[in-house]
């Protein structure tokens, strides 16, 4: 009983650390995409102001 509990805990810790890394990489990708999107909007604003003049 104790051995299986230890194994379950080890598997749980490994899974949690893997999911943590996976989630971290997803968040990093989202941050990059958001930054690109914001930069794109900034360029669009500049384009609009130059075409209005």
PDB file of N, H, CA, C and O in Angstrom:
ATOM      1  N   UNK A   1       0.842  -1.207   0.000  1.00  0.00           N
ATOM      2  CA  UNK A   1       0.000   0.000   0.000  1.00  0.00           C
ATOM      3  C   UNK A   1       0.872   1.250   0.000  1.00  0.00           C
ATOM      4  O   UNK A   1       0.639   2.181  -0.771  1.00  0.00           O
ATOM      5  N   UNK A   2       1.881   1.261   0.876  1.00  0.00           N
ATOM      6  H   UNK A   2       2.070   0.504   1.502  1.00  0.00           H
ATOM      7  CA  UNK A   2       2.747   2.437   0.979  1.00  0.00           C
ATOM      8  C   UNK A   2       3.540   2.623  -0.309  1.00  0.00           C
ATOM      9  O   UNK A   2       3.723   3.750  -0.769  1.00  0.00           O
ATOM     10  N   UNK A   3       4.012   1.516  -0.896  1.00  0.00           N
ATOM     11  H   UNK A   3       3.863   0.600  -0.522  1.00  0.00           H
ATOM     12  CA  UNK A   3       4.800   1.605  -2.129  1.00  0.00           C
ATOM     13  C   UNK A   3       3.971   2.183  -3.271  1.00  0.00           C
ATOM     14  O   UNK A   3       4.451   3.040  -4.013  1.00  0.00           O
ATOM     15  N   UNK A   4       2.731   1.721  -3.417  1.00  0.00           N
ATOM     16  H   UNK A   4       2.341   1.024  -2.814  1.00  0.00           H
ATOM     17  CA  UNK A   4       1.885   2.226  -4.498  1.00  0.00           C
ATOM     18  C   UNK A   4       1.576   3.703  -4.281  1.00  0.00           C
ATOM     19  O   UNK A   4       1.471   4.466  -5.241  1.00  0.00           O
ATOM     20  N   UNK A   5       1.432   4.105  -3.028  1.00  0.00           N
ATOM     21  H   UNK A   5       1.517   3.485  -2.248  1.00  0.00           H
ATOM     22  CA  UNK A   5       1.169   5.509  -2.726  1.00  0.00           C
ATOM     23  C   UNK A   5       2.365   6.358  -3.135  1.00  0.00           C
ATOM     24  O   UNK A   5       2.201   7.430  -3.717  1.00  0.00           O
ATOM     25  N   UNK A   6       3.572   5.876  -2.831  1.00  0.00           N
ATOM     26  H   UNK A   6       3.705   5.005  -2.358  1.00  0.00           H
ATOM     27  CA  UNK A   6       4.783   6.602  -3.218  1.00  0.00           C
ATOM     28  C   UNK A   6       4.887   6.709  -4.736  1.00  0.00           C
ATOM     29  O   UNK A   6       5.230   7.763  -5.271  1.00  0.00           O
ATOM     30  N   UNK A   7       4.587   5.598  -5.430  1.00  0.00           N
ATOM     31  H   UNK A   7       4.309   4.741  -4.996  1.00  0.00           H
ATOM     32  CA  UNK A   7       4.634   5.612  -6.898  1.00  0.00           C
ATOM     33  C   UNK A   7       3.624   6.606  -7.456  1.00  0.00           C
ATOM     34  O   UNK A   7       3.924   7.348  -8.392  1.00  0.00           O
ATOM     35  N   UNK A   8       2.428   6.617  -6.880  1.00  0.00           N
ATOM     36  H   UNK A   8       2.184   6.014  -6.120  1.00  0.00           H
ATOM     37  CA  UNK A   8       1.389   7.547  -7.337  1.00  0.00           C
ATOM     38  C   UNK A   8       1.845   8.982  -7.137  1.00  0.00           C
ATOM     39  O   UNK A   8       1.644   9.831  -8.006  1.00  0.00           O
ATOM     40  N   UNK A   9       2.461   9.254  -5.987  1.00  0.00           N
ATOM     41  H   UNK A   9       2.624   8.565  -5.282  1.00  0.00           H
ATOM     42  CA  UNK A   9       2.954  10.606  -5.713  1.00  0.00           C
ATOM     43  C   UNK A   9       4.042  10.993  -6.706  1.00  0.00           C
ATOM     44  O   UNK A   9       4.046  12.112  -7.217  1.00  0.00           O
ATOM     45  N   UNK A  10       4.970  10.065  -6.983  1.00  0.00           N
ATOM     46  H   UNK A  10       4.966   9.156  -6.567  1.00  0.00           H
ATOM     47  CA  UNK A  10       6.045  10.343  -7.945  1.00  0.00           C
ATOM     48  C   UNK A  10       5.473  10.646  -9.324  1.00  0.00           C
ATOM     49  O   UNK A  10       5.889  11.599  -9.982  1.00  0.00           O
ATOM     50  N   UNK A  11       4.510   9.822  -9.760  1.00  0.00           N
ATOM     51  H   UNK A  11       4.172   9.047  -9.226  1.00  0.00           H
ATOM     52  CA  UNK A  11       3.874  10.038 -11.065  1.00  0.00           C
ATOM     53  C   UNK A  11       3.153  11.384 -11.065  1.00  0.00           C
ATOM     54  O   UNK A  11       3.216  12.125 -12.047  1.00  0.00           O
ATOM     55  N   UNK A  12       2.476  11.696  -9.976  1.00  0.00           N
ATOM     56  H   UNK A  12       2.426  11.095  -9.179  1.00  0.00           H
ATOM     57  CA  UNK A  12       1.763  12.969  -9.867  1.00  0.00           C
ATOM     58  C   UNK A  12       2.710  14.148  -9.961  1.00  0.00           C
ATOM     59  O   UNK A  12       2.414  15.135 -10.634  1.00  0.00           O
ATOM     60  N   UNK A  13       3.859  14.050  -9.282  1.00  0.00           N
ATOM     61  H   UNK A  13       4.100  13.248  -8.736  1.00  0.00           H
ATOM     62  CA  UNK A  13       4.851  15.131  -9.311  1.00  0.00           C
ATOM     63  C   UNK A  13       5.421  15.283 -10.718  1.00  0.00           C
ATOM     64  O   UNK A  13       5.562  16.402 -11.213  1.00  0.00           O
ATOM     65  N   UNK A  14       5.750  14.163 -11.363  1.00  0.00           N
ATOM     66  H   UNK A  14       5.635  13.255 -10.961  1.00  0.00           H
ATOM     67  CA  UNK A  14       6.277  14.217 -12.732  1.00  0.00           C
ATOM     68  C   UNK A  14       5.255  14.825 -13.685  1.00  0.00           C
ATOM     69  O   UNK A  14       5.593  15.656 -14.528  1.00  0.00           O
ATOM     70  N   UNK A  15       4.000  14.400 -13.542  1.00  0.00           N
ATOM     71  H   UNK A  15       3.725  13.725 -12.857  1.00  0.00           H
ATOM     72  CA  UNK A  15       2.938  14.929 -14.404  1.00  0.00           C
ATOM     73  C   UNK A  15       2.771  16.423 -14.178  1.00  0.00           C
ATOM     74  O   UNK A  15       2.635  17.190 -15.131  1.00  0.00           O
ATOM     75  N   UNK A  16       2.780  16.835 -12.911  1.00  0.00           N
ATOM     76  H   UNK A  16       2.890  16.212 -12.137  1.00  0.00           H
ATOM     77  CA  UNK A  16       2.609  18.250 -12.583  1.00  0.00           C
ATOM     78  C   UNK A  16       3.752  19.081 -13.155  1.00  0.00           C
ATOM     79  O   UNK A  16       3.520  20.165 -13.691  1.00  0.00           O
ATOM     80  N   UNK A  17       4.983  18.587 -13.046  1.00  0.00           N
ATOM     81  H   UNK A  17       5.171  17.707 -12.610  1.00  0.00           H
ATOM     82  CA  UNK A  17       6.118  19.345 -13.565  1.00  0.00           C
ATOM     83  C   UNK A  17       6.070  19.410 -15.084  1.00  0.00           C
ATOM     84  O   UNK A  17       6.410  20.436 -15.674  1.00  0.00           O
ATOM     85  N   UNK A  18       5.648  18.312 -15.725  1.00  0.00           N
ATOM     86  H   UNK A  18       5.372  17.479 -15.246  1.00  0.00           H
ATOM     87  CA  UNK A  18       5.522  18.304 -17.186  1.00  0.00           C
ATOM     88  C   UNK A  18       4.443  19.286 -17.630  1.00  0.00           C
ATOM     89  O   UNK A  18       4.654  20.081 -18.545  1.00  0.00           O
ATOM     90  N   UNK A  19       3.278  19.223 -16.969  1.00  0.00           N
ATOM     91  H   UNK A  19       3.107  18.576 -16.225  1.00  0.00           H
ATOM     92  CA  UNK A  19       2.180  20.133 -17.319  1.00  0.00           C
ATOM     93  C   UNK A  19       2.586  21.575 -17.046  1.00  0.00           C
ATOM     94  O   UNK A  19       2.216  22.477 -17.796  1.00  0.00           O
ATOM     95  N   UNK A  20       3.342  21.795 -15.982  1.00  0.00           N
ATOM     96  H   UNK A  20       3.643  21.061 -15.372  1.00  0.00           H
ATOM     97  CA  UNK A  20       3.811  23.143 -15.673  1.00  0.00           C
ATOM     98  C   UNK A  20       4.689  23.681 -16.785  1.00  0.00           C
ATOM     99  O   UNK A  20       4.530  24.827 -17.204  1.00  0.00           O
ATOM    100  N   UNK A  21       5.624  22.857 -17.272  1.00  0.00           N
ATOM    101  H   UNK A  21       5.754  21.926 -16.932  1.00  0.00           H
ATOM    102  CA  UNK A  21       6.503  23.281 -18.371  1.00  0.00           C
ATOM    103  C   UNK A  21       5.695  23.498 -19.643  1.00  0.00           C
ATOM    104  O   UNK A  21       5.906  24.474 -20.363  1.00  0.00           O
ATOM    105  N   UNK A  22       4.772  22.588 -19.913  1.00  0.00           N
ATOM    106  H   UNK A  22       4.600  21.795 -19.328  1.00  0.00           H
ATOM    107  CA  UNK A  22       3.941  22.673 -21.123  1.00  0.00           C
ATOM    108  C   UNK A  22       3.101  23.951 -21.091  1.00  0.00           C
ATOM    109  O   UNK A  22       3.023  24.681 -22.079  1.00  0.00           O
ATOM    110  N   UNK A  23       2.474  24.210 -19.942  1.00  0.00           N
ATOM    111  H   UNK A  23       2.537  23.617 -19.139  1.00  0.00           H
ATOM    112  CA  UNK A  23       1.648  25.405 -19.774  1.00  0.00           C
ATOM    113  C   UNK A  23       2.511  26.655 -19.912  1.00  0.00           C
ATOM    114  O   UNK A  23       2.084  27.640 -20.515  1.00  0.00           O
ATOM    115  N   UNK A  24       3.726  26.621 -19.354  1.00  0.00           N
ATOM    116  H   UNK A  24       4.072  25.821 -18.864  1.00  0.00           H
ATOM    117  CA  UNK A  24       4.629  27.767 -19.428  1.00  0.00           C
ATOM    118  C   UNK A  24       4.984  28.076 -20.880  1.00  0.00           C
ATOM    119  O   UNK A  24       5.022  29.241 -21.277  1.00  0.00           O
ATOM    120  N   UNK A  25       5.244  27.034 -21.673  1.00  0.00           N
ATOM    121  H   UNK A  25       5.213  26.088 -21.350  1.00  0.00           H
ATOM    122  CA  UNK A  25       5.587  27.252 -23.082  1.00  0.00           C
ATOM    123  C   UNK A  25       4.376  27.778 -23.846  1.00  0.00           C
ATOM    124  O   UNK A  25       4.525  28.602 -24.748  1.00  0.00           O
ATOM    125  N   UNK A  26       3.176  27.310 -23.493  1.00  0.00           N
ATOM    126  H   UNK A  26       3.055  26.640 -22.760  1.00  0.00           H
ATOM    127  CA  UNK A  26       1.959  27.829 -24.132  1.00  0.00           C
ATOM    128  C   UNK A  26       1.801  29.311 -23.829  1.00  0.00           C
ATOM    129  O   UNK A  26       1.494  30.103 -24.719  1.00  0.00           O
ATOM    130  N   UNK A  27       2.013  29.683 -22.565  1.00  0.00           N
ATOM    131  H   UNK A  27       2.262  29.039 -21.842  1.00  0.00           H
ATOM    132  CA  UNK A  27       1.876  31.086 -22.179  1.00  0.00           C
ATOM    133  C   UNK A  27       2.911  31.936 -22.894  1.00  0.00           C
ATOM    134  O   UNK A  27       2.615  33.055 -23.315  1.00  0.00           O
ATOM    135  N   UNK A  28       4.129  31.411 -23.034  1.00  0.00           N
ATOM    136  H   UNK A  28       4.369  30.503 -22.692  1.00  0.00           H
ATOM    137  CA  UNK A  28       5.182  32.147 -23.735  1.00  0.00           C
ATOM    138  C   UNK A  28       4.789  32.368 -25.191  1.00  0.00           C
ATOM    139  O   UNK A  28       4.994  33.456 -25.730  1.00  0.00           O
ATOM    140  N   UNK A  29       4.223  31.339 -25.834  1.00  0.00           N
ATOM    141  H   UNK A  29       4.057  30.455 -25.396  1.00  0.00           H
ATOM    142  CA  UNK A  29       3.775  31.475 -27.222  1.00  0.00           C
ATOM    143  C   UNK A  29       2.661  32.502 -27.338  1.00  0.00           C
ATOM    144  O   UNK A  29       2.655  33.308 -28.269  1.00  0.00           O
ATOM    145  N   UNK A  30       1.719  32.483 -26.405  1.00  0.00           N
ATOM    146  H   UNK A  30       1.723  31.828 -25.649  1.00  0.00           H
ATOM    147  CA  UNK A  30       0.616  33.445 -26.428  1.00  0.00           C
ATOM    148  C   UNK A  30       1.154  34.859 -26.277  1.00  0.00           C
ATOM    149  O   UNK A  30       0.687  35.781 -26.945  1.00  0.00           O
ATOM    150  N   UNK A  31       2.147  35.030 -25.389  1.00  0.00           N
ATOM    151  H   UNK A  31       2.526  34.281 -24.846  1.00  0.00           H
ATOM    152  CA  UNK A  31       2.711  36.354 -25.146  1.00  0.00           C
ATOM    153  C   UNK A  31       3.355  36.887 -26.421  1.00  0.00           C
ATOM    154  O   UNK A  31       3.196  38.062 -26.752  1.00  0.00           O
ATOM    155  N   UNK A  32       4.079  36.035 -27.134  1.00  0.00           N
ATOM    156  H   UNK A  32       4.208  35.081 -26.866  1.00  0.00           H
ATOM    157  CA  UNK A  32       4.734  36.448 -28.381  1.00  0.00           C
ATOM    158  C   UNK A  32       3.684  36.838 -29.410  1.00  0.00           C
ATOM    159  O   UNK A  32       3.806  37.874 -30.065  1.00  0.00           O
ATOM    160  N   UNK A  33       2.648  36.007 -29.555  1.00  0.00           N
ATOM    161  H   UNK A  33       2.549  35.165 -29.024  1.00  0.00           H
ATOM    162  CA  UNK A  33       1.589  36.302 -30.531  1.00  0.00           C
ATOM    163  C   UNK A  33       0.894  37.606 -30.177  1.00  0.00           C
ATOM    164  O   UNK A  33       0.595  38.408 -31.062  1.00  0.00           O
ATOM    165  N   UNK A  34       0.635  37.827 -28.903  1.00  0.00           N
ATOM    166  H   UNK A  34       0.878  37.175 -28.184  1.00  0.00           H
ATOM    167  CA  UNK A  34      -0.029  39.056 -28.468  1.00  0.00           C
ATOM    168  C   UNK A  34       0.854  40.260 -28.790  1.00  0.00           C
ATOM    169  O   UNK A  34       0.359  41.294 -29.240  1.00  0.00           O
ATOM    170  N   UNK A  35       2.154  40.125 -28.561  1.00  0.00           N
ATOM    171  H   UNK A  35       2.556  39.285 -28.196  1.00  0.00           H
ATOM    172  CA  UNK A  35       3.085  41.219 -28.835  1.00  0.00           C
ATOM    173  C   UNK A  35       3.100  41.524 -30.330  1.00  0.00           C
ATOM    174  O   UNK A  35       3.061  42.690 -30.723  1.00  0.00           O
ATOM    175  N   UNK A  36       3.156  40.491 -31.163  1.00  0.00           N
ATOM    176  H   UNK A  36       3.188  39.544 -30.843  1.00  0.00           H
ATOM    177  CA  UNK A  36       3.131  40.686 -32.616  1.00  0.00           C
ATOM    178  C   UNK A  36       1.834  41.368 -33.028  1.00  0.00           C
ATOM    179  O   UNK A  36       1.839  42.262 -33.875  1.00  0.00           O
ATOM    180  N   UNK A  37       0.730  40.949 -32.432  1.00  0.00           N
ATOM    181  H   UNK A  37       0.727  40.223 -31.744  1.00  0.00           H
ATOM    182  CA  UNK A  37      -0.579  41.518 -32.746  1.00  0.00           C
ATOM    183  C   UNK A  37      -0.604  43.005 -32.388  1.00  0.00           C
ATOM    184  O   UNK A  37      -1.080  43.828 -33.170  1.00  0.00           O
ATOM    185  N   UNK A  38      -0.087  43.346 -31.201  1.00  0.00           N
ATOM    186  H   UNK A  38       0.301  42.678 -30.566  1.00  0.00           H
ATOM    187  CA  UNK A  38      -0.065  44.743 -30.766  1.00  0.00           C
ATOM    188  C   UNK A  38       0.832  45.574 -31.674  1.00  0.00           C
ATOM    189  O   UNK A  38       0.480  46.700 -32.027  1.00  0.00           O
ATOM    190  N   UNK A  39       1.987  45.032 -32.058  1.00  0.00           N
ATOM    191  H   UNK A  39       2.273  44.118 -31.772  1.00  0.00           H
ATOM    192  CA  UNK A  39       2.886  45.752 -32.957  1.00  0.00           C
ATOM    193  C   UNK A  39       2.206  45.970 -34.302  1.00  0.00           C
ATOM    194  O   UNK A  39       2.348  47.033 -34.906  1.00  0.00           O
ATOM    195  N   UNK A  40       1.468  44.969 -34.772  1.00  0.00           N
ATOM    196  H   UNK A  40       1.353  44.105 -34.281  1.00  0.00           H
ATOM    197  CA  UNK A  40       0.727  45.094 -36.025  1.00  0.00           C
ATOM    198  C   UNK A  40      -0.300  46.216 -35.939  1.00  0.00           C
ATOM    199  O   UNK A  40      -0.470  46.982 -36.887  1.00  0.00           O
ATOM    200  N   UNK A  41      -0.988  46.312 -34.794  1.00  0.00           N
ATOM    201  H   UNK A  41      -0.850  45.690 -34.024  1.00  0.00           H
ATOM    202  CA  UNK A  41      -1.976  47.378 -34.607  1.00  0.00           C
ATOM    203  C   UNK A  41      -1.309  48.743 -34.609  1.00  0.00           C
ATOM    204  O   UNK A  41      -1.861  49.701 -35.149  1.00  0.00           O
ATOM    205  N   UNK A  42      -0.122  48.843 -34.009  1.00  0.00           N
ATOM    206  H   UNK A  42       0.327  48.065 -33.570  1.00  0.00           H
ATOM    207  CA  UNK A  42       0.608  50.113 -33.984  1.00  0.00           C
ATOM    208  C   UNK A  42       0.927  50.532 -35.412  1.00  0.00           C
ATOM    209  O   UNK A  42       0.761  51.697 -35.773  1.00  0.00           O
ATOM    210  N   UNK A  43       1.384  49.583 -36.225  1.00  0.00           N
ATOM    211  H   UNK A  43       1.519  48.636 -35.932  1.00  0.00           H
ATOM    212  CA  UNK A  43       1.712  49.905 -37.620  1.00  0.00           C
ATOM    213  C   UNK A  43       0.451  50.326 -38.379  1.00  0.00           C
ATOM    214  O   UNK A  43       0.503  51.238 -39.205  1.00  0.00           O
ATOM    215  N   UNK A  44      -0.673  49.673 -38.106  1.00  0.00           N
ATOM    216  H   UNK A  44      -0.715  48.933 -37.435  1.00  0.00           H
ATOM    217  CA  UNK A  44      -1.932  50.039 -38.770  1.00  0.00           C
ATOM    218  C   UNK A  44      -2.319  51.469 -38.407  1.00  0.00           C
ATOM    219  O   UNK A  44      -2.788  52.226 -39.257  1.00  0.00           O
ATOM    220  N   UNK A  45      -2.121  51.834 -37.142  1.00  0.00           N
ATOM    221  H   UNK A  45      -1.741  51.218 -36.452  1.00  0.00           H
ATOM    222  CA  UNK A  45      -2.445  53.196 -36.710  1.00  0.00           C
ATOM    223  C   UNK A  45      -1.598  54.197 -37.489  1.00  0.00           C
ATOM    224  O   UNK A  45      -2.106  55.221 -37.944  1.00  0.00           O
ATOM    225  N   UNK A  46      -0.314  53.905 -37.643  1.00  0.00           N
ATOM    226  H   UNK A  46       0.099  53.072 -37.273  1.00  0.00           H
ATOM    227  CA  UNK A  46       0.568  54.799 -38.397  1.00  0.00           C
ATOM    228  C   UNK A  46       0.110  54.889 -39.851  1.00  0.00           C
ATOM    229  O   UNK A  46       0.099  55.970 -40.440  1.00  0.00           O
ATOM    230  N   UNK A  47      -0.272  53.737 -40.427  1.00  0.00           N
ATOM    231  H   UNK A  47      -0.264  52.859 -39.948  1.00  0.00           H
ATOM    232  CA  UNK A  47      -0.735  53.723 -41.822  1.00  0.00           C
ATOM    233  C   UNK A  47      -1.988  54.585 -41.977  1.00  0.00           C
ATOM    234  O   UNK A  47      -2.108  55.347 -42.937  1.00  0.00           O
ATOM    235  N   UNK A  48      -2.911  54.464 -41.036  1.00  0.00           N
ATOM    236  H   UNK A  48      -2.814  53.846 -40.256  1.00  0.00           H
ATOM    237  CA  UNK A  48      -4.155  55.242 -41.113  1.00  0.00           C
ATOM    238  C   UNK A  48      -3.874  56.736 -41.006  1.00  0.00           C
ATOM    239  O   UNK A  48      -4.459  57.528 -41.745  1.00  0.00           O
ATOM    240  N   UNK A  49      -2.994  57.125 -40.106  1.00  0.00           N
ATOM    241  H   UNK A  49      -2.518  56.482 -39.506  1.00  0.00           H
ATOM    242  CA  UNK A  49      -2.723  58.552 -39.918  1.00  0.00           C
ATOM    243  C   UNK A  49      -2.032  59.136 -41.147  1.00  0.00           C
ATOM    244  O   UNK A  49      -2.276  60.289 -41.501  1.00  0.00           O
ATOM    245  N   UNK A  50      -1.177  58.357 -41.798  1.00  0.00           N
ATOM    246  H   UNK A  50      -0.979  57.420 -41.510  1.00  0.00           H
ATOM    247  CA  UNK A  50      -0.472  58.873 -42.979  1.00  0.00           C
ATOM    248  C   UNK A  50      -1.414  58.966 -44.174  1.00  0.00           C
ATOM    249  O   UNK A  50      -1.260  59.866 -45.000  1.00  0.00           O
ATOM    250  N   UNK A  51      -2.389  58.060 -44.290  1.00  0.00           N
ATOM    251  H   UNK A  51      -2.514  57.329 -43.619  1.00  0.00           H
ATOM    252  CA  UNK A  51      -3.306  58.084 -45.436  1.00  0.00           C
ATOM    253  C   UNK A  51      -4.357  59.180 -45.270  1.00  0.00           C
ATOM    254  O   UNK A  51      -4.884  59.681 -46.263  1.00  0.00           O
ATOM    255  N   UNK A  52      -4.668  59.559 -44.024  1.00  0.00           N
ATOM    256  H   UNK A  52      -4.240  59.152 -43.217  1.00  0.00           H
ATOM    257  CA  UNK A  52      -5.672  60.602 -43.785  1.00  0.00           C
ATOM    258  C   UNK A  52      -5.138  61.984 -44.148  1.00  0.00           C
ATOM    259  O   UNK A  52      -5.911  62.868 -44.519  1.00  0.00           O
ATOM    260  N   UNK A  53      -3.848  62.174 -44.047  1.00  0.00           N
ATOM    261  H   UNK A  53      -3.220  61.456 -43.746  1.00  0.00           H
ATOM    262  CA  UNK A  53      -3.275  63.510 -44.304  1.00  0.00           C
ATOM    263  C   UNK A  53      -3.318  63.884 -45.770  1.00  0.00           C
ATOM    264  O   UNK A  53      -2.876  64.970 -46.143  1.00  0.00           O
TER     265      UNK A  53
END
